[in-house]
Amino acid sequence: MEARKRQYPSDTGYMLLTSKVVTYCLDALVQSELDRLDWPISQINVLTLNLQTSEMD
């Protein structure tokens, strides 16, 4: 039991770190794409809203 208890915090920490890194990389990718395309902010906001609502379904 003790070994399993000790394992969980590091697992969740690793998962959190991984998701943070993935999110950061995605953000950087999107940002560089947007810089390249030079999209207007309003279009980006619409895209973001669409992504958020589709995730909720």
N, C-alpha and C positions, 0 to 999 in steps of 0.2 A: 504493500500500500504506500509506504513512504516514497519509494522510487517513482511511482506513478504521480503522486502529489507534486513532487519536485519537478517533474517533467512538464506539466501543463503551463506554468507561467512562461517558460522559455518558448514553448510552442506558440502560444498566443502572441508573445512579443515578436517572434520571428514572422508570424503571419501579418501583424500590424506593420512591421518594418517593410515587408515585401509589398503590401498594398500601398504603403506610402511611396515607395520607390516607383512602383508601377504608375501610380497616379501622377507623380512628378514627371516621369518620362512621357506619359501621355500628354500632360499639360505642355511640356516643352515641345513635343511634336506638333500639337495643335497650334501653339503660339508661332512656331516657325512657319507652318503652313499659312496661317493667317497673315503673317508678315509678308510672305511671298505673294499671296493673293491680294493683300491690302483690302480686305473686306470692310464694309462699314459696320460700326458697332451694333446697329439695330438688327442687322442680319444675324450676327453672332448671338445676340440675346434670344432671338426667335429659335435658332438652332438649339441653344442650351435648354430652353423651355421644352422644346419638342423631345429632347433626349430625356429630361427629367420626368415628363409625363409618361413616356413610353416605358420607363423603368418601373413606374409604380403599378402598371397593369399586371 
